[in-house]
Amino acid sequence: MSASSPPIETAVLVIIIGENVLQGRIINLLKDLEVTGYTISQAQGAGRHGNRRGDMVSYNTNFEIKTVVSREVSEDIFSGLVEYQSNHALIAFRQNVEALTGFEII
């Protein structure tokens, strides 16, 4: 890498969409795995658990969390989410990305 090359690292983008009731638990999972950053947004949509319109705060609403981590940490996140799938609307997916971070991806 030359001195002018940006600090780009190979990483995994993990996106989790779920019921608001799960948000605190999933944030705790990320903290337990020492994930250093994430972004949370409110989400609307429809799926096999019905419509999620987000018409009232914390009722019938979803959240979306995005984080960029190593492949190994993404495996740990997915393992930690399995327990919630049987009782809650929840989907998670990941994609290999190149990240301009300025720090090491955990």
Residue pairs with C-beta under 8 A, 6 or more apart in sequence:
6 100
7 100
7 101
7 102
8 98
8 99
8 100
9 98
9 99
9 101
9 104
9 105
10 96
10 97
10 98
10 99
10 105
11 68
11 69
11 70
11 96
11 97
11 98
11 99
11 101
11 105
12 68
12 69
12 70
12 71
12 73
12 74
12 94
12 95
12 96
12 97
13 66
13 67
13 68
13 94
13 95
13 96
13 97
14 65
14 66
14 67
14 68
14 69
14 74
14 77
14 78
14 92
14 93
14 94
15 64
15 65
15 66
15 92
15 93
15 94
15 95
16 26
16 64
16 65
16 66
16 77
16 81
16 90
16 91
16 92
17 43
17 45
17 62
17 63
17 64
17 90
17 91
17 92
18 26
18 62
18 63
18 84
18 88
18 89
18 90
18 91
19 49
19 52
19 61
19 62
19 63
19 88
19 89
19 90
20 58
20 61
20 62
20 63
21 88
22 63
22 84
22 88
22 90
23 40
23 63
23 65
25 84
26 65
26 81
26 84
27 38
27 40
27 65
29 77
29 80
29 81
30 38
30 65
30 67
30 77
32 80
33 69
33 73
33 76
33 77
33 80
34 106
35 67
35 69
35 73
35 77
35 106
36 103
36 106
37 67
37 68
38 65
38 66
38 67
39 65
39 66
39 67
40 63
40 64
40 65
41 63
41 64
41 66
42 54
42 61
42 62
42 63
42 64
43 52
43 54
43 61
43 62
43 63
43 64
44 52
44 53
44 54
44 61
44 62
45 51
45 52
45 62
46 52
47 89
47 91
48 89
49 89
50 89
51 60
52 60
52 61
52 62
52 89
53 60
53 61
54 60
54 61
54 62
55 61
62 89
67 77
68 97
68 99
68 101
68 105
69 77
69 105
69 106
70 105
70 106
73 106
74 94
77 92
78 92
78 94
81 90
81 92
84 90
99 105
